[in-house]
Amino acid sequence: MNIPATLHYTEDHEWISTDGDIATIGITDFAQHELGDIVFVDIDSVGKHLDAHEIFGTVEAVKTVSDLYLPVSGTVTEVNPLLEKEPELINNDPYGKGWIVKVKMDNSEEAGNLLDAASYGKHIGH
C-alpha cells in the first residue's frame, strides 16, 4: 500500500498536499483500491467556501458512490480537468495525476492537525 510520507491524511481516506495556502486534495491508494474501478467524478463545489469535513463531491465506482470530505476549511478553486474524461486516473495515480481538487485554505495550519503517514498506516491496518 502506497502511503507517501510527505502528505497528510484523514480518517475518511483523503490526502492533502499543501503549498502555501493552496491545498491539493485526492483520495488515498487504500480508498481507490477499496472502491474499485472509478468511472465518474462529480464535483460541484468550485467557487464555494466549505468547512473542514463538509462534502465537496463524490466519486462513483462500478458498484458504489462515495462522498468526498474536505480535510480543511477553504474555497474550492479548481477541479482536476483530466478527471472528466479519465476518472480512472484516480485508480492509476491517486497521488499524482489523479488529484481531485485544489482549495485556498482559510488556515494552512489546519493541515498539520491531520494524520501523518505512520498514523494513517495504523488507521488502515498497514
Backbone as CSV, one residue per row, in Angstrom:
resi,resn,N_x,N_y,N_z,CA_x,CA_y,CA_z,C_x,C_y,C_z
1,MET,0.861,-1.188,0.000,0.000,0.000,0.000,0.893,1.232,0.000
2,ASN,0.650,2.144,-0.911,1.443,3.351,-1.042,0.891,4.444,-0.130
3,ILE,1.726,4.917,0.836,1.338,5.989,1.753,2.503,6.985,1.806
4,PRO,2.533,7.952,0.876,3.649,8.898,0.856,3.807,9.661,2.175
5,ALA,5.038,9.731,2.653,5.337,10.388,3.929,5.176,11.905,3.853
6,THR,5.165,12.475,2.664,5.098,13.931,2.516,3.681,14.494,2.603
7,LEU,2.681,13.626,2.664,1.282,14.062,2.672,0.671,13.932,4.055
8,HIS,-0.493,14.556,4.239,-1.313,14.353,5.431,-2.592,13.646,4.989
9,TYR,-3.269,13.007,5.949,-4.397,12.133,5.628,-5.551,12.342,6.600
10,THR,-6.752,11.978,6.134,-7.931,11.987,7.007,-8.337,10.552,7.286
11,GLU,-9.123,10.380,8.317,-9.657,9.048,8.618,-10.648,8.601,7.554
12,ASP,-11.143,9.557,6.739,-12.074,9.247,5.651,-11.348,8.950,4.343
13,HIS,-9.999,8.869,4.401,-9.158,8.417,3.280,-8.924,9.456,2.191
14,GLU,-8.965,10.745,2.568,-8.494,11.781,1.665,-7.049,12.106,2.021
15,TRP,-6.291,12.555,1.031,-4.929,13.047,1.293,-4.879,14.515,0.938
16,ILE,-3.894,15.203,1.505,-3.728,16.625,1.244,-2.242,16.952,1.144
17,SER,-1.947,17.765,0.153,-0.606,18.308,-0.044,-0.750,19.816,-0.030
18,THR,0.144,20.526,0.657,-0.001,21.974,0.744,1.199,22.690,0.122
19,ASP,0.905,23.848,-0.450,1.920,24.746,-0.992,1.453,26.151,-0.646
20,GLY,1.973,26.690,0.450,1.473,27.971,0.954,0.048,27.779,1.449
21,ASP,-0.869,28.594,0.918,-2.269,28.457,1.346,-3.111,27.663,0.346
22,ILE,-2.453,27.001,-0.598,-3.166,26.169,-1.574,-2.976,24.689,-1.211
23,ALA,-4.076,23.982,-1.131,-4.054,22.549,-0.834,-4.521,21.781,-2.061
24,THR,-3.810,20.718,-2.366,-4.247,19.772,-3.393,-4.775,18.559,-2.649
25,ILE,-5.944,18.066,-3.070,-6.638,17.009,-2.331,-7.040,15.887,-3.278
26,GLY,-6.920,14.672,-2.788,-7.351,13.499,-3.532,-7.736,12.402,-2.569
27,ILE,-7.938,11.203,-3.089,-8.214,10.064,-2.212,-7.001,9.139,-2.216
28,THR,-6.854,8.415,-1.145,-5.665,7.593,-0.954,-5.676,6.332,-1.821
29,ASP,-4.510,5.739,-1.926,-4.358,4.473,-2.625,-5.274,3.418,-2.002
30,PHE,-5.345,3.407,-0.672,-6.232,2.480,0.032,-7.683,2.682,-0.400
31,ALA,-8.123,3.957,-0.444,-9.512,4.260,-0.801,-9.831,3.842,-2.226
32,GLN,-8.954,4.165,-3.170,-9.239,3.803,-4.560,-9.262,2.293,-4.721
33,HIS,-8.425,1.592,-3.970,-8.402,0.135,-4.027,-9.711,-0.451,-3.491
34,GLU,-10.193,0.113,-2.379,-11.443,-0.359,-1.780,-12.644,-0.071,-2.681
35,LEU,-12.635,1.081,-3.359,-13.753,1.448,-4.230,-13.793,0.620,-5.510
36,GLY,-12.631,0.260,-6.019,-12.569,-0.437,-7.309,-12.497,0.572,-8.443
37,ASP,-12.868,0.140,-9.624,-12.726,0.977,-10.822,-13.612,2.213,-10.745
38,ILE,-12.978,3.381,-10.701,-13.710,4.645,-10.640,-14.110,5.042,-12.053
39,VAL,-15.413,5.335,-12.211,-15.952,5.612,-13.543,-16.464,7.047,-13.704
40,PHE,-16.612,7.782,-12.596,-17.149,9.134,-12.688,-16.779,9.916,-11.435
41,VAL,-16.473,11.192,-11.606,-16.198,12.097,-10.500,-17.151,13.272,-10.623
42,ASP,-17.873,13.586,-9.551,-18.847,14.677,-9.559,-18.454,15.702,-8.502
43,ILE,-17.933,16.829,-8.966,-17.536,17.915,-8.063,-18.317,19.147,-8.481
44,ASP,-19.185,19.623,-7.591,-19.989,20.808,-7.912,-19.710,21.942,-6.927
45,SER,-18.522,21.914,-6.315,-18.229,22.875,-5.259,-17.216,23.951,-5.643
46,VAL,-16.849,24.049,-6.913,-15.884,25.065,-7.323,-16.446,26.456,-7.027
47,GLY,-15.624,27.275,-6.381,-16.045,28.622,-6.015,-16.764,28.695,-4.685
48,LYS,-17.055,27.553,-4.083,-17.779,27.534,-2.810,-16.801,27.448,-1.640
49,HIS,-17.165,28.143,-0.571,-16.414,28.034,0.671,-17.044,26.902,1.491
50,LEU,-16.212,25.981,1.954,-16.683,24.853,2.750,-15.844,24.745,4.015
51,ASP,-16.468,24.241,5.058,-15.740,23.962,6.290,-15.098,22.582,6.199
52,ALA,-14.098,22.370,7.024,-13.481,21.051,7.097,-14.557,20.014,7.385
53,HIS,-14.445,18.859,6.783,-15.341,17.708,6.945,-16.648,17.827,6.165
54,GLU,-16.841,18.922,5.424,-18.027,19.024,4.573,-17.790,18.272,3.268
55,ILE,-18.864,17.789,2.668,-18.783,17.058,1.404,-18.511,18.036,0.273
56,PHE,-17.461,17.752,-0.530,-17.161,18.619,-1.674,-17.454,17.949,-3.005
57,GLY,-17.858,16.691,-2.991,-18.181,15.977,-4.218,-18.298,14.487,-3.963
58,THR,-18.387,13.732,-5.062,-18.472,12.272,-4.960,-17.614,11.624,-6.042
59,VAL,-17.228,10.391,-5.760,-16.626,9.544,-6.790,-17.531,8.334,-6.944
60,GLU,-17.719,7.937,-8.195,-18.566,6.802,-8.491,-17.702,5.677,-9.046
61,ALA,-17.801,4.529,-8.396,-17.118,3.335,-8.872,-18.172,2.424,-9.492
62,VAL,-17.744,1.309,-10.037,-18.669,0.410,-10.719,-19.812,-0.012,-9.800
63,LYS,-19.516,-0.250,-8.512,-20.541,-0.782,-7.620,-21.000,0.158,-6.512
64,THR,-20.411,1.350,-6.404,-20.761,2.222,-5.288,-20.473,3.682,-5.611
65,VAL,-21.061,4.574,-4.813,-20.763,6.007,-4.871,-20.268,6.396,-3.484
66,SER,-19.201,7.187,-3.441,-18.618,7.580,-2.163,-18.498,9.099,-2.083
67,ASP,-18.912,9.666,-0.937,-18.765,11.097,-0.704,-17.298,11.434,-0.469
68,LEU,-16.920,12.649,-0.842,-15.576,13.169,-0.614,-15.681,14.297,0.401
69,TYR,-14.845,14.250,1.431,-14.899,15.228,2.517,-13.666,16.130,2.480
70,LEU,-13.883,17.428,2.606,-12.793,18.378,2.594,-12.001,18.263,3.905
71,PRO,-10.682,18.069,3.832,-9.878,17.920,5.053,-9.662,19.221,5.816
72,VAL,-9.777,20.360,5.119,-9.532,21.666,5.724,-10.600,22.652,5.249
73,SER,-10.774,23.733,5.984,-11.717,24.774,5.583,-11.103,25.635,4.489
74,GLY,-11.926,26.024,3.520,-11.433,26.899,2.465,-12.368,26.939,1.278
75,THR,-11.890,27.558,0.211,-12.669,27.718,-1.012,-12.107,26.817,-2.101
76,VAL,-12.962,26.008,-2.685,-12.555,25.119,-3.771,-12.296,25.990,-5.000
77,THR,-11.061,25.951,-5.498,-10.683,26.833,-6.605,-10.560,26.113,-7.940
78,GLU,-10.372,24.806,-7.910,-10.102,24.093,-9.159,-10.433,22.612,-9.008
79,VAL,-10.942,22.038,-10.089,-11.139,20.595,-10.193,-10.153,20.089,-11.241
80,ASN,-9.594,18.935,-11.011,-8.670,18.347,-11.972,-9.415,18.144,-13.297
81,PRO,-9.045,18.882,-14.349,-9.784,18.792,-15.613,-9.622,17.441,-16.313
82,LEU,-8.577,16.701,-15.991,-8.358,15.401,-16.632,-9.383,14.356,-16.202
83,LEU,-9.969,14.550,-15.012,-10.865,13.521,-14.473,-12.186,13.404,-15.225
84,GLU,-12.579,14.457,-15.944,-13.839,14.398,-16.692,-13.796,13.284,-17.733
85,LYS,-12.672,13.176,-18.430,-12.539,12.151,-19.466,-11.785,10.916,-18.990
86,GLU,-11.013,11.061,-17.896,-10.197,9.952,-17.411,-10.316,9.776,-15.896
87,PRO,-11.505,9.441,-15.385,-11.640,9.275,-13.932,-10.763,8.147,-13.379
88,GLU,-10.363,7.220,-14.254,-9.517,6.116,-13.824,-8.125,6.566,-13.388
89,LEU,-7.777,7.831,-13.645,-6.502,8.357,-13.148,-6.422,8.255,-11.629
90,ILE,-7.574,8.337,-10.971,-7.594,8.194,-9.510,-7.127,6.790,-9.119
91,ASN,-7.508,5.791,-9.896,-7.042,4.425,-9.630,-5.565,4.260,-9.992
92,ASN,-5.183,4.803,-11.137,-3.840,4.568,-11.667,-2.756,5.411,-11.005
93,ASP,-3.101,6.616,-10.542,-2.104,7.536,-9.995,-2.764,8.428,-8.941
94,PRO,-3.210,7.847,-7.814,-4.005,8.618,-6.848,-3.271,9.813,-6.241
95,TYR,-1.943,9.759,-6.166,-1.184,10.852,-5.547,-0.545,11.787,-6.568
96,GLY,-0.766,11.529,-7.836,-0.178,12.357,-8.888,-1.260,12.920,-9.778
97,LYS,-1.362,12.370,-10.997,-2.334,12.874,-11.972,-3.781,12.677,-11.530
98,GLY,-4.014,11.851,-10.508,-5.369,11.586,-10.035,-5.834,12.498,-8.910
99,TRP,-5.138,13.628,-8.686,-5.631,14.576,-7.678,-7.041,15.032,-8.080
100,ILE,-7.817,15.496,-7.098,-9.221,15.809,-7.391,-9.512,17.308,-7.386
101,VAL,-9.162,18.010,-6.310,-9.433,19.450,-6.243,-8.262,20.206,-5.632
102,LYS,-8.287,21.523,-5.874,-7.383,22.452,-5.191,-8.257,23.410,-4.385
103,VAL,-7.746,23.763,-3.215,-8.500,24.588,-2.277,-7.607,25.703,-1.753
104,LYS,-8.155,26.928,-1.690,-7.458,28.013,-1.000,-7.878,27.912,0.462
105,MET,-6.925,27.505,1.301,-7.226,27.239,2.705,-7.432,28.525,3.498
106,ASP,-8.341,28.475,4.462,-8.527,29.583,5.396,-7.332,29.682,6.343
107,ASN,-6.837,28.513,6.781,-5.762,28.456,7.762,-4.861,27.278,7.404
108,SER,-3.681,27.558,6.884,-2.800,26.480,6.423,-2.331,25.577,7.560
109,GLU,-2.421,26.051,8.801,-2.020,25.221,9.942,-2.995,24.069,10.185
110,GLU,-4.218,24.180,9.651,-5.220,23.117,9.810,-4.714,21.770,9.294
111,ALA,-3.952,21.801,8.210,-3.444,20.556,7.610,-2.546,19.806,8.576
112,GLY,-1.841,20.521,9.430,-0.952,19.886,10.400,-1.674,19.085,11.458
113,ASN,-2.988,19.285,11.576,-3.776,18.544,12.564,-4.256,17.196,12.030
114,LEU,-3.969,16.914,10.768,-4.404,15.656,10.158,-3.407,14.549,10.469
115,LEU,-3.715,13.339,10.024,-2.842,12.196,10.267,-1.580,12.270,9.411
116,ASP,-0.445,11.886,9.997,0.757,11.728,9.182,0.728,10.328,8.580
117,ALA,1.701,10.007,7.755,1.705,8.722,7.032,1.688,7.539,7.980
118,ALA,2.490,7.592,9.055,2.543,6.470,10.001,1.198,6.280,10.697
119,SER,0.577,7.363,11.125,-0.733,7.265,11.785,-1.800,6.764,10.845
120,TYR,-1.776,7.231,9.597,-2.748,6.754,8.623,-2.536,5.264,8.356
121,GLY,-1.284,4.844,8.242,-0.979,3.433,8.054,-1.566,2.570,9.161
122,LYS,-1.434,3.023,10.389,-2.027,2.293,11.535,-3.548,2.283,11.417
123,HIS,-4.112,3.431,11.001,-5.570,3.546,10.869,-6.137,2.508,9.900
124,ILE,-5.410,2.228,8.827,-5.902,1.259,7.835,-5.344,-0.150,8.055
125,GLY,-4.603,-0.309,9.155,-4.077,-1.635,9.482,-2.898,-2.056,8.632
126,HIS,-2.113,-1.076,8.184,-0.964,-1.353,7.341,0.322,-1.266,8.138
